[in-house]
Amino acid sequence: MKENLQKFGILEENVNLETSNTYRIKTSARYVLHPTKIEQIAAFLTYAKETKVPFFLLGNGSNVILSDSMFDGVILKLDQFKKIEYQNQEVTVGAGVMINFLARDIIEHNLSGLEWASGIPGTIGGSIYGNAEAYKISTFEYLKSVTYITKEGNIKTSLKEELTHAYRTSFFKENPGNIILEAVFFFPIGNKEKSLEIIKDRLERRISSQPLEYPSAGSVFRNPSPEMPSGKLIDDLGLKGTRVGDAMVSVKHANFIINLGNATGKDIRSLIQLVHDEVERVYHIDLILEQEYKDW
């Protein structure tokens, strides 16, 4: 299999994934494949379908909970797709570009609209997939179109209006198997000094309210409503500091679960279930998990 996989891009074997997920779960994969061209992705998908090789797409690992055992398959990473092309206010961006990098880059081109994303450690592909947002502004706000490979292996470009999207979800999350390749955004003209001031303010708020000094994957649950933050529900139940192994509900922000050092994927999942069940028992609210389990 190794010889075949090498045709589809840069191939790594027996890869430690601890630094490839923001929870820093100690796990690994037999292969990690980094395609460098769209044709390689399409060819790999055909190969995987014919040979039934297990695989999944992994961005920056900032919204996932990996399994503890080795993944005996192929992890597909689009970190070679880092194109950023400017045409006045229209910006074409590869799926592997980090959204926090893009937030800073467009400011240098006198554009604005992503100041909210300056502290988000996710890729453009992952941000579109989950419709990442902060301060009531989402990734889809200035999105114009997305180019992707469909589940059938065809390359397609869809306008934003053709793609369903809502709070923390999108067409791509609801229809797994479509692989985002790049996107086009249309950003408003900005003011560099004002944008940098907004970013400074947002960063200070994040540092003061979120446990950034520990590994985590951001917000665990979606908010049931704007008026009912999940963090407050969890906090009111006195669950801050609750632990399973080295996984703990943050004492700084109750909707964060942090890794104190050696938390396993199983620890994190067990703690998530404990919190979910307690909120449901007391408030009769079925919290929706924002993060995703990667089972193998």
VMD Tcl script that draws the C-alpha trace (Angstrom):
set ca {
  {0.00 0.00 0.00}
  {2.85 2.38 0.81}
  {4.08 2.38 -2.81}
  {0.61 3.26 -4.08}
  {0.07 6.03 -1.55}
  {3.32 7.76 -2.48}
  {1.77 8.57 -5.87}
  {-0.79 10.82 -4.20}
  {1.48 13.30 -2.42}
  {3.92 13.57 0.46}
  {3.58 10.45 2.61}
  {4.50 9.98 6.28}
  {4.46 6.57 7.97}
  {3.84 5.70 11.65}
  {3.04 9.29 12.60}
  {2.70 10.62 16.15}
  {-0.48 12.75 16.18}
  {-0.02 14.40 19.57}
  {0.84 17.77 18.01}
  {-1.78 17.33 15.29}
  {-4.72 17.78 17.67}
  {-5.16 20.69 20.05}
  {-6.23 18.45 22.95}
  {-2.74 16.91 22.64}
  {-4.16 13.39 22.87}
  {-1.32 10.89 22.57}
  {-2.26 8.84 19.53}
  {-0.89 7.95 16.10}
  {-1.66 6.93 12.53}
  {-0.13 4.42 10.16}
  {-0.05 6.97 7.34}
  {-0.52 10.72 6.90}
  {-0.87 11.88 3.29}
  {-0.24 15.47 2.16}
  {-1.45 15.90 -1.44}
  {0.12 18.80 -3.32}
  {-2.31 18.89 -6.27}
  {-6.07 18.53 -6.68}
  {-5.50 15.65 -9.10}
  {-3.75 13.71 -6.34}
  {-6.73 14.08 -4.01}
  {-9.12 12.87 -6.70}
  {-6.86 9.92 -7.54}
  {-6.50 9.00 -3.87}
  {-10.26 9.05 -3.35}
  {-10.70 6.67 -6.30}
  {-7.97 4.41 -4.91}
  {-9.49 4.44 -1.41}
  {-12.93 3.59 -2.77}
  {-11.60 0.69 -4.84}
  {-9.38 -0.75 -2.10}
  {-11.59 0.19 0.87}
  {-8.65 1.83 2.64}
  {-9.95 3.68 5.73}
  {-9.19 7.40 5.75}
  {-10.39 10.70 7.11}
  {-9.62 14.36 6.58}
  {-7.90 16.24 9.41}
  {-7.32 19.98 9.43}
  {-5.51 21.59 12.34}
  {-7.18 19.19 14.79}
  {-8.72 22.09 16.69}
  {-12.28 20.79 16.95}
  {-11.85 17.03 17.18}
  {-11.40 14.34 19.81}
  {-9.20 11.57 18.48}
  {-9.23 7.92 19.57}
  {-6.37 6.66 21.73}
  {-5.31 3.71 19.58}
  {-3.30 3.89 16.35}
  {-5.37 4.63 13.25}
  {-4.55 1.82 10.82}
  {-5.36 3.85 7.74}
  {-4.66 7.17 6.02}
  {-5.13 10.64 7.43}
  {-5.55 13.17 4.64}
  {-4.16 16.64 5.32}
  {-4.53 19.58 2.93}
  {-1.81 21.65 4.57}
  {-0.09 22.08 1.18}
  {-3.12 24.02 -0.12}
  {-2.08 27.44 1.13}
  {-2.81 29.69 -1.82}
  {-3.88 33.26 -1.09}
  {-4.63 35.39 -4.16}
  {-5.94 38.95 -4.06}
  {-8.01 40.62 -6.73}
  {-9.02 43.89 -5.14}
  {-11.54 42.94 -2.43}
  {-11.93 39.37 -3.68}
  {-9.60 36.85 -2.04}
  {-9.14 33.21 -3.11}
  {-7.89 31.05 -0.26}
  {-6.72 27.43 -0.11}
  {-8.36 25.07 2.38}
  {-5.11 24.60 4.29}
  {-4.60 28.28 5.15}
  {-5.07 29.03 8.85}
  {-7.97 31.43 9.39}
  {-6.05 33.37 12.05}
  {-3.22 33.89 9.51}
  {-5.72 35.09 6.89}
  {-7.24 37.49 9.42}
  {-3.87 39.24 9.75}
  {-3.00 38.97 6.06}
  {-6.09 40.74 4.75}
  {-5.42 43.62 7.13}
  {-2.05 44.11 5.38}
  {-4.06 44.44 2.16}
  {-6.33 47.10 3.70}
  {-9.30 44.75 4.06}
  {-11.35 43.80 7.11}
  {-13.97 41.33 8.28}
  {-11.97 38.60 10.01}
  {-10.77 40.40 13.11}
  {-12.99 38.05 15.14}
  {-10.99 35.06 13.83}
  {-7.53 36.26 14.83}
  {-7.39 33.85 17.77}
  {-9.03 30.81 16.17}
  {-6.57 27.97 15.47}
  {-8.45 26.39 12.56}
  {-7.97 26.06 8.82}
  {-10.16 27.75 6.24}
  {-11.51 24.35 5.25}
  {-12.36 23.48 8.83}
  {-13.82 26.93 9.50}
  {-16.18 26.65 6.54}
  {-17.05 23.05 7.44}
  {-18.13 24.03 10.97}
  {-19.08 27.63 10.11}
  {-16.76 28.91 12.84}
  {-17.80 32.15 14.46}
  {-17.16 34.59 17.27}
  {-18.76 37.86 18.34}
  {-21.83 36.95 16.23}
  {-19.84 36.96 12.97}
  {-19.41 33.68 11.11}
  {-17.10 32.34 8.41}
  {-19.96 32.47 5.91}
  {-20.43 36.23 6.48}
  {-18.08 37.30 3.68}
  {-17.88 33.98 1.84}
  {-18.64 34.15 -1.87}
  {-18.10 30.58 -3.13}
  {-16.50 27.24 -2.28}
  {-14.74 24.79 -4.60}
  {-14.77 21.19 -3.43}
  {-14.58 17.56 -4.50}
  {-17.95 15.90 -4.18}
  {-18.52 12.47 -2.67}
  {-18.78 11.21 -6.26}
  {-15.31 12.56 -7.08}
  {-16.37 15.57 -9.16}
  {-14.91 19.06 -8.71}
  {-17.68 21.57 -8.07}
  {-17.94 25.26 -7.21}
  {-21.01 26.44 -5.31}
  {-22.05 29.97 -4.42}
  {-22.71 30.72 -0.77}
  {-26.41 30.98 -1.54}
  {-26.39 27.36 -2.71}
  {-24.82 26.07 0.51}
  {-26.96 25.64 3.60}
  {-25.39 27.11 6.70}
  {-26.47 28.03 10.21}
  {-25.03 28.47 13.69}
  {-21.89 26.26 13.91}
  {-22.88 24.08 10.96}
  {-22.89 24.01 7.16}
  {-23.72 21.93 4.10}
  {-20.33 20.25 4.44}
  {-20.85 19.21 8.05}
  {-24.29 17.89 7.23}
  {-23.04 16.07 4.12}
  {-19.76 14.34 5.06}
  {-17.54 13.18 2.23}
  {-17.30 16.45 0.30}
  {-13.75 17.81 0.54}
  {-13.26 21.59 0.51}
  {-10.36 22.69 -1.71}
  {-10.54 26.48 -1.70}
  {-12.90 29.38 -1.16}
  {-13.46 32.88 -2.45}
  {-14.27 35.70 -0.03}
  {-15.27 39.31 -0.64}
  {-14.07 41.50 2.21}
  {-14.93 45.16 2.91}
  {-12.31 47.89 2.73}
  {-10.77 48.30 6.15}
  {-8.61 50.50 8.31}
  {-5.39 48.80 9.45}
  {-5.00 50.66 12.74}
  {-8.64 50.11 13.70}
  {-8.48 46.41 12.79}
  {-5.32 45.85 14.84}
  {-6.95 47.58 17.80}
  {-9.96 45.26 17.53}
  {-7.65 42.24 17.39}
  {-5.77 43.44 20.47}
  {-9.06 43.85 22.35}
  {-10.32 40.39 21.27}
  {-7.03 38.75 22.31}
  {-7.15 40.37 25.74}
  {-10.71 39.12 26.20}
  {-9.72 35.59 25.18}
  {-6.76 35.54 27.56}
  {-8.90 36.74 30.45}
  {-11.85 34.41 29.83}
  {-10.44 31.23 28.25}
  {-7.89 28.66 29.52}
  {-5.43 29.21 26.68}
  {-2.54 27.98 28.81}
  {-3.86 24.39 28.59}
  {-4.52 22.10 25.60}
  {-8.20 22.13 24.63}
  {-10.38 22.20 21.55}
  {-12.35 25.34 22.31}
  {-16.04 25.34 23.16}
  {-17.32 21.83 23.85}
  {-21.06 22.42 23.37}
  {-23.10 24.75 21.19}
  {-25.10 27.36 23.05}
  {-28.79 26.34 23.23}
  {-29.58 30.00 22.45}
  {-27.81 33.38 22.51}
  {-29.49 34.08 25.84}
  {-28.50 30.70 27.29}
  {-24.75 30.02 27.02}
  {-23.73 26.43 27.67}
  {-20.90 27.66 29.89}
  {-23.34 29.31 32.30}
  {-25.52 26.20 32.52}
  {-22.46 24.08 33.34}
  {-21.07 26.67 35.77}
  {-24.40 27.00 37.62}
  {-24.31 23.25 38.27}
  {-20.96 23.64 40.01}
  {-19.15 21.46 37.49}
  {-16.05 23.62 37.10}
  {-13.04 21.60 38.17}
  {-14.77 18.25 37.61}
  {-12.23 15.68 36.41}
  {-11.98 12.35 34.69}
  {-8.33 11.36 34.71}
  {-6.39 14.37 33.43}
  {-9.40 15.83 31.61}
  {-11.00 18.68 33.56}
  {-13.82 21.18 33.15}
  {-11.94 24.49 33.14}
  {-12.30 26.67 36.22}
  {-11.91 29.71 33.97}
  {-14.59 28.82 31.38}
  {-17.04 25.98 32.06}
  {-17.63 25.20 28.36}
  {-13.96 24.27 27.94}
  {-12.48 20.90 28.80}
  {-8.73 21.03 29.25}
  {-5.94 18.46 29.25}
  {-3.93 18.77 32.46}
  {-1.13 16.72 30.95}
  {-1.99 13.12 30.16}
  {-5.70 13.12 29.34}
  {-6.74 10.37 26.96}
  {-9.45 10.57 24.35}
  {-11.48 8.24 26.56}
  {-11.07 10.60 29.55}
  {-12.31 13.57 27.52}
  {-15.26 11.66 26.08}
  {-16.28 10.39 29.52}
  {-16.16 13.90 30.98}
  {-18.18 15.31 28.08}
  {-20.83 12.64 28.66}
  {-20.90 13.36 32.40}
  {-21.44 17.09 31.82}
  {-24.03 16.50 29.09}
  {-26.03 14.08 31.25}
  {-25.99 16.36 34.30}
  {-27.24 19.36 32.27}
  {-29.98 17.17 30.75}
  {-30.96 15.76 34.17}
  {-31.31 19.16 35.83}
  {-32.38 21.46 32.99}
  {-33.87 18.94 30.53}
  {-31.64 20.45 27.83}
  {-29.91 18.15 25.36}
  {-26.66 20.02 24.71}
  {-25.31 19.56 21.18}
  {-21.64 18.64 21.00}
  {-19.69 21.15 18.91}
  {-16.56 19.02 18.74}
  {-16.41 15.81 16.73}
  {-15.36 12.32 17.72}
  {-12.97 10.59 15.32}
  {-13.53 6.88 15.86}
  {-11.49 4.11 14.34}
}
mol new
graphics top color blue
foreach p $ca { graphics top sphere $p radius 0.5 }
foreach p [lrange $ca 0 end-1] q [lrange $ca 1 end] { graphics top cylinder $p $q radius 0.2 }
display resetview
